[in-house]
């Protein structure tokens, strides 16, 4: 039979663990909310020149990704056409 002291110890251990986990989650939520507020404030205070610079950087990244995807599609299409021609020749 389990002694009452062992039960009490288990309950206290579980309680402390739950309190610690809850505090960590709550603290992380507070930090992310604070960071979101700072980001909003930074965006509102940004000058038009800063906004244009940021948008140009985003655009250049998107153009680069588009180019990479177009190259992958072209390679895939060429490979598919090559496989189709090999299958035609094998028949």
N, C-alpha and C positions, 0 to 999 in steps of 0.2 A: 504494500500500500504506500502511496506517495504521501510524504509528510506535508503538513500545511506550510511549513517553511519553504519547501521546494516549490510548491504551487505559487506562493507569494513571490519568490525569487523569479520564477518564470513570467509571472504577470508584470513585475517591475521591469524586467529585461525587455519584454515585448513593448511595453508602454514607452520606454525610453527610445527604443528603436523607431517606433511610429512617430514620436514627437520629433526626433532628429530628421527623419525623412520628410515629414511635413514642413519643417522649417527650411530645409534645403530647397524643396520645390517652391515654397512661397517666396523665398529669397531670390531664386532664379527668375520667378515671374516679376518681382519688383524691379530687378536689374534690367530685364528685357523691356519693361514698360518705360523705364527711365531712358534707356538707349533710344527707344522709338520717339520719345518726346524730344530728345536732343537732335535726332535726325530731322524731325519735322521743323524744328527751330532753325537748324542749319540750312534747310532747303528754302525756308521763307526768307532768310537773311541773305541768300545767295544773290549775287549780282547777275544781270543778264549775260555778261561775258562768261562768268563761271558756269552758268547753266548751258550756254552754247558749247563751251569746252567739254563739259560732261557728256552732252548729247553727241558731240562729234566722236568722242571716245567710244561711246556705246555703238554708234553707227559703224565705226571702223571694225569693231569686234564682230558685229553682225555681218558685215560684208565679207570678212575673212571666213567666218563660219559658212556663209553661203557658198563661197568659192570652194571650200573644202568639200562640202556636200555635193556640189556639181561635179567635182572631179571623181568622187566616189561613185556617183550615179553613172558617169561616163564609163568608168572602168567596169562596173557591174554590167552595163548594157553591152559593152564590147565582149566581155567574157561570156555573157548569155548568147550573143550572136555566134561567137566562136564555137560554143558547145552545140548549138543548133546545127551549124554547118558540119561539125564532126559527126553528129548523129545522122545527118543526111547522107554523108559519104560512106558511112558504115553499113547502110541498108542496101 
